[in-house]
Amino acid sequence: MLDDKRGAETIVRESRPSIMLMPGDNPWVALPSRSDEGRHSSEATLDSWNVAVTARFLLALFDSVYVMAMSAWVGSLLFMTWGVIPILLPALGNEAGGRLIRVLYPRLYTWSATSGAIALPAYFGVPLSFPEYRGPLIAFEALAILGGILLMFYAGNTLTPAIIHALGSGPSQESHCDRLQRRLFATNLMTTAIGLALLIAFANRPAPKTKGIIEGGPRVRASLVPPKIDADRAVTREKTKGMLPSPESP
């Protein structure tokens, strides 16, 4: 029994030199609890408890999702607008071209709008994790993403049915169909320019200057609650259970 106590005193002195133990003291009572350490230094508590979801992890996650979504959006528009449509439509003619547009365009704009809808919340995730990225530029770029999504809705739900109808109406609607196709091309070009500008802005974004927000789990947040607030909550819980009389009761 004496050897165990001396071994415990040696361990405490080596790990925490500032704690002085007298003969007969219980070494484990002298150790400060983790909750006490958390009230003095939340960052040290987080490091000692090995919190896995850090701001750096969220930065990598949101940036990866944002880049993949924007690349899928811009890449599909570039491929279809400059590679597939200008080559296939003149070669197929009105009837076959109308069938191609009826199959291809709804899928293209659904894909593009979905990619934009994924990129928008991923873009907001980084400023929430790193306060230095917050500012008016975030609102401007978010509105640009939202504007691109709305352009995709306009192209898929308004221009595409009108072009299909014009192609099926014969030569009398050929000039109207050409105007609609030019308008659709301008819509695709504007959306592509917005996507490329957003990707360029992302590539030139400065590196984070801080470690980002620090938010622990439930144990960390509980350790940072002031004692008075914690005691008030305990009293409230007891009153709710009916174990303590209410001050208003006679």
Beta strands, then each sheet from edge to edge (+ up, - down):
end
